[in-house]
Amino acid sequence: MKKIIEDFKHGHHEFENGHLDEFEANDPFKIFESWITEATNSKEVEPNAFVLSTVNSIGEPNSRILYLKDVIENEFVFYTNYESQKGRELIGNPNVSMLFFWPNGSRQIRISGVCEKVKSEISDDYFNSRPRSSKIGAWASKQSEEVENRKVIEDQVSFYESKFEDEVPRPDFWGGYKIKPTKFEFWQGRPSRLHDRLVFKENKGIWNYHRINP
């Protein structure tokens, strides 16, 4: 471990993959679409993966990797168990942050926003598009709850495999959330750590932006 940490401490990576100028910045959603498209085309590993951060009832932050599954009317959609840790925290505080990072392009996007459930028909449509094994998994896992051992989970899978021999309905405790952005920060790595950082904030439906120091 010590050797690895020493390598981290003294290592230096130069960012030389691009730039972000003000004249490019007019609509944060168009920039997001352009960047995630380029990330996909450049073979970034799982370009739709992002870090979702929530806050619990005593102000402790919690972060985890999720997958962006849709963008509907400029709101970012993901799916999960409503009774999971993140689901419980969202009940108490719907304010969240998202973080996308694409190392090949030396880019990251930070998004702050407010989260709420999508309509049930949207969750139904997505759930019905999933493989049967994933549907069974949604039923079998009491996400974030303590479990005695792996066998308990496997027994639950077997139980629901038998219970749902044909169609697997969507559990009422599982579905989608949408995040309505209130702030974006686009980060483009530049040489000498003099990165480009443009921040967009929404005010009464209008997005204004400014540059901040790296």
C-alpha positions as CSV (number, residue, x, y, z in Angstrom):
1,M,0.0,0.0,0.0
2,K,2.8,2.5,1.0
3,K,4.5,2.0,-2.4
4,I,1.3,2.6,-4.3
5,I,0.5,5.8,-2.2
6,E,4.0,7.1,-2.9
7,D,3.4,6.6,-6.6
8,F,0.2,8.5,-6.4
9,K,1.9,11.3,-4.4
10,H,4.6,11.9,-6.9
11,G,2.8,10.9,-10.1
12,H,1.8,13.7,-12.5
13,H,-0.6,13.4,-15.4
14,E,-0.9,16.2,-17.9
15,F,-4.3,16.9,-19.4
16,E,-4.0,17.8,-23.1
17,N,-7.2,16.5,-24.7
18,G,-9.2,19.7,-25.4
19,H,-10.6,23.0,-24.2
20,L,-13.9,24.6,-23.4
21,D,-14.5,28.2,-24.6
22,E,-17.3,30.6,-23.6
23,F,-18.5,30.8,-27.2
24,E,-19.4,27.1,-27.0
25,A,-21.5,27.7,-24.0
26,N,-25.1,28.5,-24.7
27,D,-27.2,25.5,-23.5
28,P,-25.9,23.1,-20.8
29,F,-28.1,20.3,-22.1
30,K,-26.6,20.6,-25.6
31,I,-23.1,20.5,-24.1
32,F,-24.1,17.5,-22.0
33,E,-25.5,15.7,-25.1
34,S,-22.3,16.5,-27.1
35,W,-20.0,15.3,-24.3
36,I,-21.8,12.1,-23.5
37,T,-22.0,11.3,-27.3
38,E,-18.2,11.9,-27.7
39,A,-17.6,9.8,-24.6
40,T,-19.6,6.9,-26.1
41,N,-17.9,7.2,-29.5
42,S,-14.5,7.3,-27.9
43,K,-15.1,4.0,-26.1
44,E,-15.2,5.3,-22.6
45,V,-16.0,2.4,-20.2
46,E,-19.7,2.8,-19.3
47,P,-20.1,6.4,-20.4
48,N,-23.5,6.6,-18.8
49,A,-22.2,5.7,-15.3
50,F,-22.3,8.5,-12.7
51,V,-21.9,9.1,-9.0
52,L,-25.1,10.0,-7.2
53,S,-24.7,11.7,-3.8
54,T,-27.5,12.0,-1.3
55,V,-27.6,13.2,2.3
56,N,-29.1,11.4,5.3
57,S,-31.1,12.8,8.2
58,I,-28.1,13.8,10.2
59,G,-26.3,15.5,7.3
60,E,-23.9,12.6,6.3
61,P,-23.3,12.4,2.6
62,N,-23.5,9.0,0.8
63,S,-22.3,8.4,-2.8
64,R,-22.6,5.4,-5.2
65,I,-22.3,4.6,-8.9
66,L,-25.5,4.4,-10.9
67,Y,-26.4,4.4,-14.6
68,L,-28.2,7.1,-16.5
69,K,-31.0,5.4,-18.3
70,D,-32.9,8.3,-20.0
71,V,-33.3,12.0,-20.3
72,I,-36.9,13.1,-20.4
73,E,-37.7,16.8,-20.9
74,N,-34.2,17.7,-19.7
75,E,-34.5,15.6,-16.6
76,F,-32.1,12.8,-15.9
77,V,-33.6,9.4,-15.1
78,F,-32.3,6.4,-13.2
79,Y,-33.9,3.3,-11.6
80,T,-33.6,1.7,-8.2
81,N,-35.3,0.2,-5.2
82,Y,-37.4,2.9,-3.4
83,E,-36.7,1.3,-0.1
84,S,-32.9,1.3,-0.5
85,Q,-30.7,3.7,1.5
86,K,-30.8,6.2,-1.3
87,G,-34.5,5.9,-1.6
88,R,-35.0,6.6,2.1
89,E,-32.6,9.5,2.0
90,L,-34.4,11.0,-1.0
91,I,-37.6,11.1,1.1
92,G,-36.0,13.3,3.7
93,N,-33.9,15.4,1.3
94,P,-34.5,15.4,-2.5
95,N,-31.5,17.6,-3.2
96,V,-28.8,15.5,-4.9
97,S,-25.6,15.8,-7.0
98,M,-24.5,13.8,-10.0
99,L,-20.9,13.4,-11.3
100,F,-19.9,12.1,-14.7
101,F,-16.2,11.5,-15.3
102,W,-14.7,10.5,-18.7
103,P,-10.9,10.0,-18.4
104,N,-10.3,9.5,-22.1
105,G,-11.5,13.0,-22.8
106,S,-10.3,14.5,-19.5
107,R,-13.8,15.7,-18.8
108,Q,-16.2,15.7,-15.9
109,I,-19.7,17.2,-15.4
110,R,-21.1,18.0,-11.9
111,I,-24.8,18.5,-11.8
112,S,-26.9,19.6,-8.8
113,G,-30.6,19.1,-8.8
114,V,-33.9,18.0,-7.2
115,C,-35.0,14.4,-7.4
116,E,-38.5,12.9,-7.5
117,K,-40.1,9.7,-8.8
118,V,-41.1,9.4,-12.4
119,K,-44.6,8.4,-13.4
120,S,-45.5,4.8,-12.8
121,E,-46.0,4.1,-16.5
122,I,-42.4,5.2,-17.3
123,S,-41.2,2.8,-14.6
124,D,-43.4,0.0,-16.0
125,D,-42.1,0.5,-19.5
126,Y,-38.5,0.3,-18.4
127,F,-39.0,-2.6,-16.1
128,N,-40.7,-4.6,-18.8
129,S,-37.7,-4.0,-21.1
130,R,-35.3,-5.6,-18.6
131,P,-34.1,-9.2,-18.8
132,R,-36.1,-11.7,-16.8
133,S,-33.1,-12.3,-14.4
134,S,-32.9,-8.6,-13.6
135,K,-36.6,-8.5,-12.9
136,I,-36.3,-11.4,-10.5
137,G,-33.3,-9.7,-8.9
138,A,-35.4,-6.6,-8.2
139,W,-37.9,-8.8,-6.3
140,A,-35.2,-10.9,-4.5
141,S,-33.0,-8.1,-3.2
142,K,-34.1,-6.1,-0.1
143,Q,-31.5,-3.5,-1.2
144,S,-29.3,-2.0,1.5
145,E,-30.7,-4.2,4.3
146,E,-28.4,-6.5,6.3
147,V,-28.4,-10.1,5.1
148,E,-27.1,-13.2,6.9
149,N,-25.3,-14.7,4.0
150,R,-25.4,-15.1,0.2
151,K,-27.7,-18.2,0.4
152,V,-30.5,-16.1,1.7
153,I,-30.4,-14.0,-1.5
154,E,-30.1,-17.1,-3.7
155,D,-33.1,-18.6,-1.9
156,Q,-35.1,-15.5,-2.6
157,V,-34.2,-15.7,-6.3
158,S,-35.4,-19.3,-6.4
159,F,-38.7,-18.3,-4.6
160,Y,-39.5,-15.6,-7.1
161,E,-38.4,-17.7,-10.0
162,S,-41.1,-20.2,-9.0
163,K,-43.7,-17.6,-8.1
164,F,-43.4,-15.8,-11.4
165,E,-43.3,-18.6,-14.0
166,D,-44.4,-16.4,-16.8
167,E,-44.5,-12.6,-16.7
168,V,-42.7,-10.8,-13.9
169,P,-44.6,-7.7,-12.7
170,R,-42.8,-4.6,-11.5
171,P,-42.6,-4.4,-7.7
172,D,-44.3,-1.4,-6.2
173,F,-41.1,-0.7,-4.3
174,W,-39.0,-0.4,-7.4
175,G,-39.0,2.3,-10.1
176,G,-37.5,5.4,-11.6
177,Y,-36.4,8.8,-10.3
178,K,-35.8,11.9,-12.3
179,I,-33.4,14.7,-11.5
180,K,-34.3,18.2,-12.5
181,P,-30.9,20.1,-12.8
182,T,-30.5,23.5,-11.1
183,K,-26.7,23.8,-11.7
184,F,-24.1,22.4,-14.1
185,E,-20.3,22.6,-13.9
186,F,-18.4,21.5,-17.0
187,W,-14.7,20.6,-16.4
188,Q,-12.3,20.2,-19.2
189,G,-8.7,19.2,-18.2
190,R,-6.0,21.5,-19.5
191,P,-2.2,21.5,-19.1
192,S,-0.5,22.6,-15.9
193,R,-3.7,22.1,-14.0
194,L,-5.2,25.3,-15.6
195,H,-8.4,23.5,-16.3
196,D,-11.5,25.1,-18.0
197,R,-14.5,25.2,-15.6
198,L,-17.8,26.7,-16.8
199,V,-20.7,26.9,-14.4
200,F,-24.4,27.2,-15.4
201,K,-27.1,28.2,-13.0
202,E,-30.8,28.3,-13.7
203,N,-32.9,31.3,-12.7
204,K,-36.6,31.4,-13.6
205,G,-36.0,29.1,-16.6
206,I,-33.0,31.0,-17.9
207,W,-29.5,29.4,-17.8
208,N,-26.7,31.9,-17.1
209,Y,-23.0,30.8,-17.0
210,H,-19.7,32.1,-15.8
211,R,-16.1,30.8,-15.7
212,I,-14.4,29.9,-12.4
213,N,-10.8,29.4,-11.5
214,P,-9.3,25.9,-11.9
